[in-house]
């Protein structure tokens, strides 16, 4: 059986960890610029279709599903991380590693434009 070539050529996702910043009254502040984030890894991705079951699953977690992407499997990507694609910030709401195929499926929830 021939091995299927994978194409991660739909774009590049930059994965970041949020730096903990607190306001003057100790409330956590939201990310607004790249200065609020610590770079983790750059991943090429393939955009996947959002199946109805994916949307329902994300909603069951209390999230919306803005985009679903497939990347090469990397252990450094975590649910608490953020992704930036085309200057748009996303929360990583769920990761689904497929070790058999060496893929990582990432569910993204849109947050907003990021100031670079």
Beta strands, then each sheet from edge to edge (+ up, - down):
strand 1: 11-18
strand 2: 37-48
strand 3: 67-72
strand 4: 82-85
strand 5: 88-98
strand 6: 103-113
sheet 1: 1+ 2- 3+ 6- 5+ 4- 1+
end
